[in-house]
Amino acid sequence: MEIVGLGFCYEDLPIGREFQTIGRTVTDADIVNFINCTGMTEVLFTDQEYVRTHSDIKGRVAPGALAYTFAEGLLVQSTMQHTGLAFLNMELDVKAPVFAGDTLHVECEVIEARLTSKGTRGLVRTRNKIVNQKGEIVIEYTPLRMIKCRDIG
């Protein structure tokens, strides 16, 4: 019987392939749970009076790490089930704040793909743009992942 929901294999990710995830709205509860779970209890995230009176950023702002992990969650559930083997490296550039109520999706382009010496897996680097509901890129990052090759035989 066919299993649906499996991730992309190395062969499915040639250089130049582009795809987009579904969206995910950031809620106030997400922000509270994330900062409590991680210990990121900076006043910018925990003290709305401070934000109102002292911060240049107004509104219920989310840590950039929350937006990045949401993006990874969207990608794992849609592109890496059973096929993603390892997260190896990345560069990350935060371009704009994320707020409660923002809906984020990820736009990906494969920019590097090569087989490993083993030949049963490949290394794939993508350019991932986390985009909000206004079409603004809030974070851009370039993860390098080890991806399983398709089973032959």
N, C-alpha and C positions, 0 to 999 in steps of 0.2 A: 504494500500500500504506500502511496506517495505521502511524504511528510511535507507539509506547507510551513512557511515561516523560517526556513533555513537561510543562512547568510550567503553572501557571495563567496565563491571560490576564487582563487588567484586568477584563473582563466577568464573570469567574468569582469576583471578590472584592468582593461588595457589603458595605457596612457591616453588621456583625453576624454575618458568616459566621465559624464556628469550626471548627478542625480540629486534629489532633494528629499528630505525627510518630511513627515507630517509635523504639525505644530504642537506646542506645549505651552500653556499659559502659566506664568509664574504667579503664585498666590502669596498672600501675606503669611499663611501657614507654612508654605514651603520655606520662606525666608527664616521664620522663627525656628522651625525644625532644623534647618541647615546650620544656622549659627550656634544653636545649642548643641547639636551633634558634633560639630567641628571645634567648638571653643572659640569661634571668631566673634567674640562678644565686644567688638569695637563699637564705640558710641554711635558711629555713623549708621550702624545696623540695629542698635538697641535703644537709642534715646531720641525719640521723635522731636522732643522739645529742643534738644541740641541741634538737630538737623534744621528745624524751623528758624532758630535764632543765629546759628553760627556757620552753617555749612553753605558752600556754594552750590551744592547739589540739593535740590528740593524734591521731596517726595520719598516714598518708601523704597529705598534703593536696596538691591540685592548684591551680595558679594560676587565678583567676577568668577570665582571658583564655582559658585552655584550654577551660573549660566553655562560654564564649560562642562560641568558634570551632567547637566540636563541634556546638552548636546550629545555627549557620549552615550547617555542612556537611549536617546532617540536612535543613534546609530547602531548600538549593540542590538537592540530589539529588532531592527529592520535589516541589518546588513551583515551581522557577525555571528548569529546563532550557529553553533557547531563548527564554524570555519575560522573564527578569529583565534589565533594561538597566542599572540603576545603583543603588548604595547611596548615599543622599544624606545621612542624618542619623540620630541616635538619642540617646536618653537611656538610661542603664544603671544599675541598682541591684542590687548584690550583697547578698543577704539571708542567706546561709548558706554555709559551706565545702563544697567538693566533695572527696571522698576517692577514692583508688584503690579499685575495687570498686563504686563507685556507678554505677547505670544511670540515664542521663538521657534524657528525651524533652522535646519542646517542645509546649506548648499555645498556639495562636494564635487571636486574635480580631481581625478587621478593624475598626479604629476610625475610619478616615478613608479616603475614596476619591474622587478627582476626576480628570477628564480634564485633560490639559495643553492649552495653546492650540493646539498642533499637531493634536490630535485623534486621533493615531495611537498614543498612549501615555497612561498614567494614572499618578497618584501614589497610592500605597497605603501607609498606616501601619497596622501591626499592634501589638497588645500581645502580646508573647511571654513566656511563663513557662517557664523551664527548671525541670523538676520531677524530683526523684530518685525512687528506688524506694519510698521511704517516703511519697510524696505531698507532700513538702516543696518549696516553691518556693525554689530556691537563687539564681536570678537572674531579674530581670524587666527587659525592655528594649522599647523602642518604635521600631523602625526605620521610616524613610520610604524607600520604594523607587520607582524608576521601572519600570513594568511595561508590556510590549508589549500593544497591543490586538489582538484577533483579526483576522487578515487577511480582508478582505472582497473578494470578486471573484475 
